[in-house]
Amino acid sequence: MAKENIVVQQEQGCTNAVSQQVCVEALVTITPTVTPGTPMVACVGLPSVGTTCAELGFTPSTTVPGSCTTSFAQVLCVTMPLTFNADVVATPGAVGCGPAFNQPNCPISTACTLSRGYFSNHPDETNALITAAGGSIILGEGTQGLSLTATTLNATAILSGDAPIPPTPANPPLRGQYQALYAQLLAANLNVLNGAGCQFALDTIDDANTFLANSPTGGTTGAPEFTGLLDEYNLGLVENCPGPCEEQ
């Protein structure tokens, strides 16, 4: 007896939007036409007796005797609406099957977080993640404010709390506060790159980047708040985020 396939109706899913640029062309040909209407003839004044057309100022026709030929031109403005659209066909691709779990909810992540100290003491792993990210990680937004670009050349110093001056403010206590923020922010970025991201981490990283980009040259208060939140995430202490790794 053949087994019947059992279809389980899913209650929830996720929908993400994807897009692709396409180009469409339209070749429009306009052929103007002239359609003569019914001519209307009216007399201008009274007939002139014993007078020729030439005497009245009219030039005799040189084309068809007994007729007048005149060229008329009219400029046309043609308005034509064109609607461009595209038919989209989405073809299901291959299905990748991950591990199964004997629990009602999917786990948040199989990854775990590593502390700032771990990344500082393991430069090879740190530099491999930075290289995979394109060779640099921007702490802030470009070169705005007190933003700092971390590379394989300065990552160990940043993680050790010795970020360069500038962009770090030169005077304490803001100097130490910003150096601590750079260190924890870089570690958080490395944890996300290592597969241990969560929404809390992404939001806090964005907020810290905005704070640095908007900081004046001499720095401002507020850095310790972001440093503390990022430190909790890096230590695996934030609910609904990956827990800590067993560091060696």
N, C-alpha and C positions, 0 to 999 in steps of 0.2 A: 504494500500500500504506500503510495507516494506521500511524502510529507508536504504539508501546505506551508507556504511562507507566511509568517506572522508580521504584519505591519504595525508598528507602534507609532502613534501620532505624537509628535513632539509638541510640547506646550510653548516653548520659548526658543528663540534663535537669535541671530544677530544679522543685521543688514548693513553692509558698507557700500558706499557709492564709489564707483570707478568711472573714469572718463578717458576719452581719447579724442584727439583732434582729427577732423576730417575736412577735406576741401571739396566743394561741389562747384560746378560751373554751369552757366546758362548762356547759350548763344541766341540772341534775340535779333531777328531781322525785321525791319520796318520798311514797308513798301508804301510810299505815299500815293494817293490817287486824287484825281480831280474829276468831279462829276458836275457837268453843267446843268443848271436848272432851266426852268422855262423862262425864256427871255421876255422882258417887258419893254415895250416901245412907247415912248411918249414924245409929243411934239414940243419943241422949245421955241416959243414965240410964234409969230405968224409967218406964212410963206413969203419969201422975198421974190418980187416980180422983176424979171429981166436981169437977174444977178446970178453969177456962177459961184460955186463952192470956193474956188480960189479967191474970188473977190471978198468972200466972207471970212477969209483967213484959214481955210482948211486946206491941208496939203493933199494933193491927189494921190491915190494909192498906186504904189509901184509893184505890187505883188499880183493880186487878182483884180483885174479891171472891174470896177463897179462894186467893190467890197472894201471893207476896212479890217485890217488885221492888227491887233494890239496884244502885247505880251503882259500878262498879269502874274505877279509872284506873291505867294502867301507863306509866311513862316509858321510852321506847326510846332506845337509842344505836345509830345506824346508821353503820357504817364501810364506805366504798366506795373502793377504790383507783382512781385516774384516771391514765392514762399520756398525757402530752402529748409530741408529737413533730412533726416536720415532714418532708415530702418535699422534697428539694432537686433542682432541675434546673439544670444549668449549660449554657448555650448558648454555643457557640464564637462569638467576635466576629470583628471584622475582623483581618486579618494585616498588620502593617507590615513592609515589607522594607527592611533597611538595606544598607549597602555590602558587596560580596563581596571576599574577600581570597585571594590565591594563596599561602596558607600554611596549615599544618595546625592552628594555634591561633588563636582570636579574640584581637585585641589587647586589652590591659588597658583602655585608654581612649584616645580621640583627643584628650583635653584635656591641658593641661600646667599646671605649677604656677608661681606668681608669688611673688617674694620679699616679705618684710615691707617692704623699702624701696620696692618698686614700688607696693604698695598705699598706702604713706604719701605717695608723690609723685604719686599719681593719685586724688585725693579724689572726683572725679566717678564713677569706676568703683567705688570702694569704697562710696560712699554708695548707688549704685544697687543693689549686692548686699545691703546692709543693709536698704534699703527693700523689696526683694523678699522678704526673710526676715521681714517683718512690722514693720520699723522698729527692731529691736534684736537684739543677740546677747548672750546671757548667758555670761560667762566664769566658770564655777563652777556653782553650783546655787542659783538664786533670790537670796536675800539672806544665805545661810548663810556663816559664816566670813568669808573675804576675797574673796567673789564680787564681780564688777564687771560692770555692764551697759553694753555698748558701743552707742552710737547714732551717728547722723550728726553729732551735735554734739561728741562727744568722740573719735571714731574716729581722727582724724589725730593727736591728742595721744597716744593709747594706742600707735599704731603707731610713733610717734617715740620711744617709751621714756619718756614723760612722763605715765604714768597718775596719776590724782589720789590725794592723800593725805587721808583714808583713801579706799578700803580698803587702799591700798598702805601697808605699814609705814613709819613716819616715820624710823626710824634705819637707817643703813648697817650692814653691807652688804646686809641683807635688802631694803632699799628698792629698790636697783638690781636685785637678783635677781628680785623680784616684778614690777617694771616690764618687765623683759626677757621674763618669762613671759607677761604680759598681751599684749605686742606679738606674740610668735610664735603664741600661742594664737588671737588674733583673726585673724591672717593665715591660719592653718590653716583656720579656719572659713570664711573668705572663699574659699579655694581649693576647699574642698568644695562650697560654694554655686555656684562657678563651673564645676562639673562635673568637677573633677580629684580626686575622692575615691578612697580605697582603704581596705582594711580596717585597715592599719597606722595611717592617719590617724585613722579613726574611733575605734579603740581608744585611741590616745594622747591624743586630745582628751577622751575620757571619763575617762581616768586623771588628766589635768591638771585637769579640772573637779572631780573628787572631792578632789584635793589642795587646791585653793583653798577648797572648801566646808568642809573639815575643818581649815583653818588657824586658829590662835588669833589674837587681835587683834594681837599684836606680830609675827606671822609665825613661820615655822619653817624649818629647813634642808630642802633637797630640791628646791627650785624649779629650779636649773640643770639637773638631770637631764631634766626634762620640756622645758625650753627648748631643750636640745641636740637632742633627738629631733624636736621640732616644726620646728626650724630646718633639719634635714636634709630633712625632708619638703617644706618650703616651697621649698627650693633644688632639689628634684627629684633627690635623691641616694639615695632609698630604693628598694631592689629591690622589684619587683612593684607599684610605684606610678608614676604618670605622671612623666615627665621634666620638665626646666625649659623654660619658654617663652623665646623670644628677646625679652628685654625692651628697650624703647626709652626 
